[in-house]
Amino acid sequence: MKTYRQGDVLLKELNALTGTFQQDLKNDIVPDRVVLALGEATGHHHSIAADHGSLHQSGATRYLQVKVATKLEHQEHDPISLEPGVYQVVIQREFDPFADNNSRFVAD
């Protein structure tokens, strides 16, 4: 299986999307985009065109279903070409020895 990394977002290609999932039909922050990660400070986002795919969730795990060849885009990174298929979305975590929880998701 292929993997793709764009900044703090990692995509792992899967064989299929199976099981029970909740679909994020729209996001209110960036119209016409499927947003995988949003920068809290900058408003930058890792996203694809809304009509090219959809985002699904099962528990805490998210999956990107790409319907047609598209590009994963971000304002500060080169675009990544994605083929149709299903990808697990993993957001990088960083270790913080001073925090109560010791790790947190990386934020732009």
Buried (B, 14 or more C-beta within 10 A) or exposed (E): EEEBEBBBBBBBBBEEBEEEBEEEEEBEEBEEBBBBBBBEEEEBBBBBEBEBBBBBEEEEEBBBBBEEEBEBBBEEBEEBEBEEBBBBBBBEEEEEEEEEEEEEEEEB
